[in-house]
């Protein structure tokens, strides 16, 4: 989980862009956008079964933040 990534706490500056390859169901999306205030988030997940779940989370988080969230349903 993203809360365990110490790198976020130790940077000393905000994270402007984050690329998440293998987003699964975008469980961390709200933490990226709301807690860490990441402005540009790119999600990649090739599993077509996750497409609607991820899009739903993007709509929910986009309504609460000013993050620019882009989802590519492809593999890196």
C-alpha positions in Angstrom: 0.0 0.0 0.0 1.2 3.5 -0.7 1.2 4.6 2.9 4.2 2.2 3.3 6.2 4.0 0.7 8.6 6.0 2.8 10.0 7.7 -0.3 6.9 10.0 -0.3 7.6 11.2 3.2 11.4 11.7 2.6 11.3 13.7 -0.6 10.9 17.0 1.0 8.7 18.3 -1.8 5.4 17.5 -3.4 5.1 14.8 -6.0 3.7 16.4 -9.2 3.5 13.3 -11.4 3.0 9.6 -10.6 2.8 6.7 -13.0 1.2 3.6 -11.7 1.8 0.5 -13.9 -0.5 -2.4 -13.0 -3.1 -0.3 -11.2 -5.3 -3.4 -10.6 -8.5 -1.7 -9.2 -6.8 1.7 -8.4 -7.1 1.1 -4.7 -4.4 3.7 -4.0 -5.8 6.4 -6.2 -7.5 8.4 -3.5 -4.3 8.3 -1.3 -2.3 9.6 -4.3 -4.7 12.4 -5.0 -6.1 13.4 -1.6 -3.3 12.6 0.9 -0.2 13.2 -1.2 -1.8 15.8 -3.5 -0.3 14.4 -6.7 -1.3 16.6 -9.5 -0.8 14.3 -12.5 -1.6 10.6 -12.2 -1.3 8.1 -15.0 -2.8 4.7 -14.4 -2.1 1.6 -16.6 -4.0 -1.6 -16.3 -4.5 -4.1 -19.2 -7.2 -6.3 -17.5 -10.5 -5.5 -19.2 -12.4 -6.7 -16.2 -11.0 -3.8 -14.2 -11.9 -1.0 -16.7 -15.3 0.0 -15.1 -14.0 -0.3 -11.6 -11.1 2.0 -12.3 -13.2 4.5 -14.2 -15.7 4.7 -11.3 -12.9 5.4 -8.9 -11.5 8.1 -11.2 -14.8 9.8 -11.3 -15.1 9.7 -7.5 -11.6 11.0 -6.8 -11.8 13.7 -9.6 -14.9 15.1 -7.9 -12.9 15.7 -4.7 -9.6 16.9 -6.1 -8.0 18.9 -8.8 -5.7 16.0 -9.9 -5.4 15.3 -13.6 -6.0 11.5 -13.8 -5.4 9.6 -17.0 -6.2 5.9 -17.4 -4.7 3.7 -20.2 -6.3 0.2 -20.4 -3.0 -1.2 -21.7 0.1 -3.0 -20.5 3.4 -1.1 -20.2 
